[in-house]
Every structure is written in structure tokens, then in C-alpha cells.
Amino acid sequence: MIWIYGHDEKRLLYEIRPENTGEGYQIVVKFPDGRVRVERAADSAELIRRSRELQQELQADGWTPLMPH
């Protein structure tokens, strides 16, 4: 699943995807300045917990979810 967040005229992509190994998940945030933040979650419970925390951090920093993709 991919979400698009906006802040002023900037956009970032927030993606949740399965690990390439088939076990666990990745949370990937691609910032407009080219930085990429990747976190890993071993299972769905950890994924949900960490995803909520990261989305709250982004919103606290002024990022607004524009739409899921």
C-alpha cells in the first residue's frame, strides 16, 4: 500500500510492502529531498504498531495524508 503525504508544495511517499525474503514487512518513506527511510517489522502486529507511530510523527511534522494509492 502506498500513501502520498503533502506539506506545502512538497510530497512524500509512504509505502508498506512485504520483505523480499517473504518474511516480515518494510515501511519505506521517500522524502522529497531524496532521503529514504526504511524500517522493518517482523510480523503484522509490529507493522501496525510502528506504522501508526510513524504516521503520527509525520503528521506532527506537518505532513498531511493526501490519498492512499
Rosetta constraint file for C-alpha pairs under 8 A:
AtomPair CA 1 CA 15 HARMONIC 5.70 0.50
AtomPair CA 1 CA 16 HARMONIC 5.37 0.50
AtomPair CA 1 CA 17 HARMONIC 6.75 0.50
AtomPair CA 1 CA 68 HARMONIC 7.31 0.50
AtomPair CA 1 CA 69 HARMONIC 6.75 0.50
AtomPair CA 2 CA 13 HARMONIC 6.74 0.50
AtomPair CA 2 CA 14 HARMONIC 5.60 0.50
AtomPair CA 2 CA 15 HARMONIC 4.35 0.50
AtomPair CA 2 CA 16 HARMONIC 6.54 0.50
AtomPair CA 2 CA 68 HARMONIC 5.77 0.50
AtomPair CA 2 CA 69 HARMONIC 5.10 0.50
AtomPair CA 3 CA 13 HARMONIC 5.86 0.50
AtomPair CA 3 CA 14 HARMONIC 5.02 0.50
AtomPair CA 3 CA 15 HARMONIC 6.32 0.50
AtomPair CA 3 CA 65 HARMONIC 6.93 0.50
AtomPair CA 3 CA 66 HARMONIC 7.47 0.50
AtomPair CA 3 CA 67 HARMONIC 5.83 0.50
AtomPair CA 3 CA 68 HARMONIC 4.16 0.50
AtomPair CA 3 CA 69 HARMONIC 5.64 0.50
AtomPair CA 4 CA 11 HARMONIC 6.71 0.50
AtomPair CA 4 CA 12 HARMONIC 5.84 0.50
AtomPair CA 4 CA 13 HARMONIC 4.88 0.50
AtomPair CA 4 CA 14 HARMONIC 6.28 0.50
AtomPair CA 4 CA 65 HARMONIC 5.96 0.50
AtomPair CA 4 CA 66 HARMONIC 5.53 0.50
AtomPair CA 4 CA 67 HARMONIC 5.60 0.50
AtomPair CA 4 CA 68 HARMONIC 6.25 0.50
AtomPair CA 4 CA 69 HARMONIC 7.27 0.50
AtomPair CA 5 CA 11 HARMONIC 5.58 0.50
AtomPair CA 5 CA 12 HARMONIC 5.28 0.50
AtomPair CA 5 CA 13 HARMONIC 6.43 0.50
AtomPair CA 5 CA 14 HARMONIC 7.47 0.50
AtomPair CA 5 CA 63 HARMONIC 5.80 0.50
AtomPair CA 5 CA 64 HARMONIC 5.17 0.50
AtomPair CA 5 CA 65 HARMONIC 4.28 0.50
AtomPair CA 5 CA 66 HARMONIC 5.25 0.50
AtomPair CA 5 CA 67 HARMONIC 7.37 0.50
AtomPair CA 6 CA 10 HARMONIC 5.64 0.50
AtomPair CA 6 CA 11 HARMONIC 4.59 0.50
AtomPair CA 6 CA 12 HARMONIC 6.56 0.50
AtomPair CA 6 CA 63 HARMONIC 5.44 0.50
AtomPair CA 6 CA 64 HARMONIC 5.25 0.50
AtomPair CA 6 CA 65 HARMONIC 6.43 0.50
AtomPair CA 6 CA 66 HARMONIC 6.29 0.50
AtomPair CA 7 CA 11 HARMONIC 6.49 0.50
AtomPair CA 7 CA 62 HARMONIC 6.16 0.50
AtomPair CA 7 CA 63 HARMONIC 4.93 0.50
AtomPair CA 7 CA 64 HARMONIC 6.44 0.50
AtomPair CA 10 CA 32 HARMONIC 6.44 0.50
AtomPair CA 11 CA 31 HARMONIC 7.40 0.50
AtomPair CA 11 CA 32 HARMONIC 6.04 0.50
AtomPair CA 12 CA 29 HARMONIC 7.12 0.50
AtomPair CA 12 CA 30 HARMONIC 5.61 0.50
AtomPair CA 12 CA 31 HARMONIC 4.92 0.50
AtomPair CA 12 CA 32 HARMONIC 5.65 0.50
AtomPair CA 13 CA 28 HARMONIC 7.92 0.50
AtomPair CA 13 CA 29 HARMONIC 5.74 0.50
AtomPair CA 13 CA 30 HARMONIC 5.14 0.50
AtomPair CA 13 CA 31 HARMONIC 6.91 0.50
AtomPair CA 14 CA 27 HARMONIC 7.36 0.50
AtomPair CA 14 CA 28 HARMONIC 5.83 0.50
AtomPair CA 14 CA 29 HARMONIC 4.59 0.50
AtomPair CA 14 CA 30 HARMONIC 6.55 0.50
AtomPair CA 15 CA 26 HARMONIC 7.96 0.50
AtomPair CA 15 CA 27 HARMONIC 5.79 0.50
AtomPair CA 15 CA 28 HARMONIC 5.05 0.50
AtomPair CA 15 CA 29 HARMONIC 6.37 0.50
AtomPair CA 16 CA 25 HARMONIC 7.01 0.50
AtomPair CA 16 CA 26 HARMONIC 5.76 0.50
AtomPair CA 16 CA 27 HARMONIC 4.71 0.50
AtomPair CA 16 CA 28 HARMONIC 6.37 0.50
AtomPair CA 17 CA 25 HARMONIC 5.69 0.50
AtomPair CA 17 CA 26 HARMONIC 5.34 0.50
AtomPair CA 17 CA 27 HARMONIC 6.69 0.50
AtomPair CA 18 CA 22 HARMONIC 6.43 0.50
AtomPair CA 18 CA 23 HARMONIC 7.25 0.50
AtomPair CA 18 CA 24 HARMONIC 6.12 0.50
AtomPair CA 18 CA 25 HARMONIC 4.29 0.50
AtomPair CA 18 CA 26 HARMONIC 5.97 0.50
AtomPair CA 19 CA 23 HARMONIC 5.89 0.50
AtomPair CA 19 CA 24 HARMONIC 5.49 0.50
AtomPair CA 19 CA 25 HARMONIC 4.78 0.50
AtomPair CA 19 CA 26 HARMONIC 5.77 0.50
AtomPair CA 19 CA 40 HARMONIC 8.00 0.50
AtomPair CA 23 CA 42 HARMONIC 7.10 0.50
AtomPair CA 23 CA 43 HARMONIC 7.96 0.50
AtomPair CA 24 CA 40 HARMONIC 7.17 0.50
AtomPair CA 24 CA 41 HARMONIC 5.65 0.50
AtomPair CA 24 CA 42 HARMONIC 4.37 0.50
AtomPair CA 24 CA 43 HARMONIC 5.29 0.50
AtomPair CA 24 CA 44 HARMONIC 7.58 0.50
AtomPair CA 25 CA 40 HARMONIC 5.68 0.50
AtomPair CA 25 CA 41 HARMONIC 5.14 0.50
AtomPair CA 25 CA 42 HARMONIC 6.44 0.50
AtomPair CA 25 CA 43 HARMONIC 7.03 0.50
AtomPair CA 25 CA 44 HARMONIC 7.80 0.50
AtomPair CA 25 CA 47 HARMONIC 6.91 0.50
AtomPair CA 26 CA 38 HARMONIC 6.56 0.50
AtomPair CA 26 CA 39 HARMONIC 5.64 0.50
AtomPair CA 26 CA 40 HARMONIC 4.57 0.50
AtomPair CA 26 CA 41 HARMONIC 6.28 0.50
AtomPair CA 27 CA 37 HARMONIC 7.95 0.50
AtomPair CA 27 CA 38 HARMONIC 5.64 0.50
AtomPair CA 27 CA 39 HARMONIC 5.12 0.50
AtomPair CA 27 CA 40 HARMONIC 6.23 0.50
AtomPair CA 27 CA 41 HARMONIC 7.76 0.50
AtomPair CA 27 CA 47 HARMONIC 7.92 0.50
AtomPair CA 27 CA 51 HARMONIC 7.23 0.50
AtomPair CA 28 CA 36 HARMONIC 6.92 0.50
AtomPair CA 28 CA 37 HARMONIC 5.63 0.50
AtomPair CA 28 CA 38 HARMONIC 4.56 0.50
AtomPair CA 28 CA 39 HARMONIC 6.57 0.50
AtomPair CA 29 CA 36 HARMONIC 5.68 0.50
AtomPair CA 29 CA 37 HARMONIC 5.05 0.50
AtomPair CA 29 CA 38 HARMONIC 6.55 0.50
AtomPair CA 30 CA 34 HARMONIC 6.73 0.50
AtomPair CA 30 CA 35 HARMONIC 6.06 0.50
AtomPair CA 30 CA 36 HARMONIC 4.59 0.50
AtomPair CA 30 CA 37 HARMONIC 6.54 0.50
AtomPair CA 31 CA 35 HARMONIC 5.27 0.50
AtomPair CA 31 CA 36 HARMONIC 6.20 0.50
AtomPair CA 40 CA 47 HARMONIC 7.88 0.50
AtomPair CA 41 CA 46 HARMONIC 5.56 0.50
AtomPair CA 41 CA 47 HARMONIC 5.10 0.50
AtomPair CA 41 CA 50 HARMONIC 7.79 0.50
AtomPair CA 42 CA 46 HARMONIC 6.57 0.50
AtomPair CA 42 CA 47 HARMONIC 7.38 0.50
AtomPair CA 43 CA 47 HARMONIC 6.18 0.50
AtomPair CA 44 CA 48 HARMONIC 6.11 0.50
AtomPair CA 45 CA 49 HARMONIC 6.27 0.50
AtomPair CA 46 CA 50 HARMONIC 5.99 0.50
AtomPair CA 47 CA 51 HARMONIC 5.78 0.50
AtomPair CA 48 CA 52 HARMONIC 6.15 0.50
AtomPair CA 49 CA 53 HARMONIC 6.45 0.50
AtomPair CA 50 CA 54 HARMONIC 6.16 0.50
AtomPair CA 51 CA 55 HARMONIC 6.11 0.50
AtomPair CA 52 CA 56 HARMONIC 6.15 0.50
AtomPair CA 53 CA 57 HARMONIC 6.24 0.50
AtomPair CA 54 CA 58 HARMONIC 6.22 0.50
AtomPair CA 55 CA 59 HARMONIC 6.23 0.50
AtomPair CA 56 CA 60 HARMONIC 6.07 0.50
AtomPair CA 57 CA 61 HARMONIC 6.28 0.50
AtomPair CA 58 CA 62 HARMONIC 6.56 0.50
AtomPair CA 58 CA 63 HARMONIC 5.30 0.50
AtomPair CA 58 CA 64 HARMONIC 7.73 0.50
AtomPair CA 59 CA 63 HARMONIC 4.67 0.50
AtomPair CA 59 CA 64 HARMONIC 5.84 0.50
AtomPair CA 59 CA 65 HARMONIC 7.98 0.50
